[in-house]
Every structure is written in C-alpha cells, then in structure tokens.
Amino acid sequence: MEDDFGILPIPKWDSSQERYYSTVNGWNSYTFMLPRTVTDIERNSIVLDAMAYYGRQLIKPAYYDVCLQRKYTRDEESTAMLDIIFTSAHYGAPGGGAFIDALCNGIQKGPINIASVYEKIEGKIEKDIQTVIDAYENAK
C-alpha cells in the first residue's frame, strides 16, 4: 500500500482515566476446547498449554517484533501505539458477546433501536456475569 497510515489505540474515556484499555475482539481471538470424546483430558490440556507457551515465546515475538513493529509500520509513533495497544489488551465481560451478536444481527436486518436490543438480552448478560462471579468466588 502506498498511502500513509497511522495506528492508534482506543481513546481514553476522559483525561481522568489512568490507562488505556484495548479490547480483544472475541471473533478474532482463539479459544481451545476439547470435544467430549477426549478420554485423556490431562494429556490434551498439557499439549494445549505447551502450544500456548511456545506460541507466546516463539510466534508472538516473530509476529510482533519483526512483522508489526519493523515490517508493516512506517514510523516510530505507530510502533509506540502498538506497544500501548498490546499492553492494554483485555477481554470483554461475559455476555458482552451476546450483545455484539444481537447488534450485528439486527444491523444486517435493517435499522435497530440499540436500547431495545439491550433490553431483550439484559437478563442473559447479567446471568453470564453472575456465573463468572460465582466461579471466581467458588474457585479452590
């Protein structure tokens, strides 16, 4: 591409926000699940854990340091912005995906009222959040 471009993190809400928060898109992030037919869950978990570890140790540096910071960016400011984005990444709250899915589905069908979309699934979002809270509280 010949055009100049820049990379920016999601802006802070206002000047009182201490740090940036960059959300990770659930549609583009990866989750590993084991099918019910797996008989040796521990072995499979160890393999997946090793893959995650070596991906972080080997693949991320190659992609981030070489490709993103040297090959694809064109200026020092974009490299600094990538650092902000990657160090502030977090995953959205449970149930947030349901809201995004409902919005996207509604938008594809035509004009929507965001408040009514939220109202329809508010209970599901709250239930999902409570499930996560309960899991943390009951963790051993």
C-alpha positions as CSV (number, residue, x, y, z in Angstrom):
1,M,0.0,0.0,0.0
2,E,1.3,3.4,-0.9
3,D,-0.9,5.5,1.3
4,D,0.3,6.8,4.6
5,F,-1.5,5.5,7.7
6,G,-1.2,5.5,11.5
7,I,-2.1,3.2,14.3
8,L,-4.0,4.4,17.3
9,P,-5.3,2.7,20.5
10,I,-9.0,3.1,21.5
11,P,-9.1,6.5,23.1
12,K,-9.4,7.0,26.9
13,W,-12.9,8.0,28.1
14,D,-11.5,11.3,29.5
15,S,-8.4,12.7,31.0
16,S,-9.0,11.1,34.4
17,Q,-8.7,7.6,33.0
18,E,-5.3,6.4,34.1
19,R,-4.5,3.9,31.4
20,Y,-5.7,2.7,28.0
21,Y,-8.0,-0.4,27.6
22,S,-7.9,-2.1,24.3
23,T,-10.5,-4.8,23.8
24,V,-9.7,-8.1,22.2
25,N,-12.3,-9.0,19.6
26,G,-13.9,-12.3,20.6
27,W,-14.5,-13.2,16.9
28,N,-10.8,-12.9,16.1
29,S,-9.3,-14.4,19.3
30,Y,-8.9,-18.1,19.7
31,T,-10.3,-20.5,22.3
32,F,-9.3,-24.1,22.6
33,M,-12.0,-26.6,23.5
34,L,-11.7,-30.3,23.9
35,P,-14.5,-32.5,22.5
36,R,-16.5,-34.7,24.8
37,T,-14.9,-37.7,23.1
38,V,-11.5,-36.9,24.5
39,T,-10.5,-39.6,27.0
40,D,-7.2,-38.2,28.3
41,I,-8.1,-34.7,29.2
42,E,-5.0,-34.1,31.3
43,R,-2.7,-35.1,28.4
44,N,-4.5,-32.9,25.9
45,S,-4.5,-30.0,28.4
46,I,-0.7,-30.3,28.8
47,V,-0.3,-30.3,25.0
48,L,-2.5,-27.2,24.6
49,D,-0.7,-25.5,27.5
50,A,2.7,-26.2,25.8
51,M,1.4,-24.9,22.5
52,A,0.2,-21.7,24.2
53,Y,3.5,-21.3,26.0
54,Y,5.7,-21.8,22.9
55,G,3.4,-19.6,20.8
56,R,4.0,-16.8,23.3
57,Q,7.7,-17.5,23.3
58,L,8.3,-18.0,19.6
59,I,5.4,-16.9,17.4
60,K,4.4,-13.7,19.2
61,P,8.0,-12.2,19.1
62,A,8.3,-13.1,15.4
63,Y,4.9,-11.6,14.6
64,Y,5.0,-8.6,16.9
65,D,8.7,-7.6,16.9
66,V,9.5,-8.4,13.3
67,C,6.3,-8.1,11.3
68,L,4.2,-5.5,13.2
69,Q,7.0,-3.2,14.5
70,R,9.5,-3.4,11.7
71,K,7.9,-4.6,8.5
72,Y,4.4,-3.1,8.5
73,T,4.7,0.1,10.4
74,R,6.3,3.1,8.9
75,D,7.1,5.4,11.8
76,E,8.1,5.4,15.5
77,E,4.8,6.7,16.6
78,S,2.9,3.7,15.3
79,T,5.4,1.3,17.0
80,A,4.7,3.1,20.3
81,M,1.0,2.9,19.7
82,L,1.3,-0.9,19.1
83,D,3.0,-1.1,22.5
84,I,0.1,0.7,24.2
85,I,-2.5,-1.5,22.4
86,F,-0.8,-4.8,23.2
87,T,0.0,-3.9,26.9
88,S,-3.6,-2.7,27.5
89,A,-5.4,-5.6,25.9
90,H,-8.3,-7.2,27.8
91,Y,-11.2,-9.5,27.1
92,G,-14.7,-8.1,27.4
93,A,-17.1,-9.1,30.1
94,P,-19.2,-12.3,29.8
95,G,-22.4,-11.7,27.9
96,G,-20.9,-8.8,26.0
97,G,-20.5,-11.1,23.0
98,A,-24.3,-11.8,23.1
99,F,-24.9,-8.1,22.9
100,I,-22.5,-7.6,20.0
101,D,-24.0,-10.6,18.2
102,A,-27.5,-9.2,18.7
103,L,-26.4,-5.8,17.4
104,C,-24.7,-7.2,14.3
105,N,-27.7,-9.5,13.5
106,G,-30.1,-6.5,14.0
107,I,-28.0,-4.2,11.8
108,Q,-27.9,-6.7,9.0
109,K,-31.7,-6.8,9.1
110,G,-32.1,-3.0,8.9
111,P,-32.4,-0.1,11.3
112,I,-32.4,-1.0,15.0
113,N,-33.0,0.5,18.4
114,I,-29.9,-0.3,20.5
115,A,-31.7,0.2,23.8
116,S,-34.4,-2.3,22.9
117,V,-31.8,-4.8,21.7
118,Y,-30.0,-4.5,25.1
119,E,-33.3,-4.7,27.0
120,K,-34.1,-8.0,25.3
121,I,-30.9,-9.7,26.4
122,E,-30.1,-7.8,29.6
123,G,-31.0,-10.8,31.7
124,K,-28.7,-13.1,29.8
125,I,-25.8,-10.7,30.1
126,E,-26.4,-10.3,33.9
127,K,-26.7,-14.1,34.3
128,D,-23.5,-14.7,32.4
129,I,-21.7,-12.1,34.6
130,Q,-23.1,-13.7,37.8
131,T,-21.9,-17.1,36.6
132,V,-18.4,-15.8,36.3
133,I,-18.5,-14.1,39.6
134,D,-19.8,-17.3,41.3
135,A,-17.0,-19.3,39.6
136,Y,-14.3,-17.0,40.9
137,E,-15.8,-17.0,44.4
138,N,-16.1,-20.8,44.5
139,A,-12.6,-21.4,43.0
140,K,-10.4,-23.5,45.1
